[in-house]
Amino acid sequence: MDDIVNEPAVAYEKRRYTVQEYLEMEKVSQEKHEYFEGEIFPLHRPDVTSMSGAGMNHNFIFTQLFTEIANKLKGSKCMPFGSDMRMNIPENSLFTYPDISIYCNEMKHMEEDEDTVLLPTVIIEILSPSTREYDRGHKFKLYREIPSLKEYIMIDSTAISVEAFHINENQNWELNEYKNIDESLNFFSLGFNVELKDIYQHVII
């Protein structure tokens, strides 16, 4: 087990793992990993403790957006969480850690693991050069299988650019793009807006 934790990227490539094995390894691992169809992958994120570049931008965006959302949801039945919250999609087996996830139904967790939650209403990912294509493509495809999901929002950390998908009245995913700092990001399912200038405050583009 110690070898697996110390060298996760190497050891995790050796064979397929059960969900229980993955969960046990995550409990003792110093870094987060995704699980999909028996395989375990390092969770690639910019270093948010870095004092420059995409890592610092990521940190600014997360802090400012999470604060805005938490304030607007105060007193409601919805709760926001950061990237320490592990989420599972039983429909396709994915375990992952969204940058921000919002749960508006009664909090539900896996029977096998109380630290893993199910059925988010909104998922927000902060894009970096290393994660942009994955978050826009395969990951969004997996997220669309979540029956409770109403919105998926991607915020670029290297440009003023937000791609916000929501379920419209015809039950189809509809895209709204925001590229002007004077615009407001509309959270359709939650009933409020957040100014882009507040999201990107202090961010160096």
Disulfide bonds with the S-S distance in Angstrom:
Cys78-Cys104 2.01
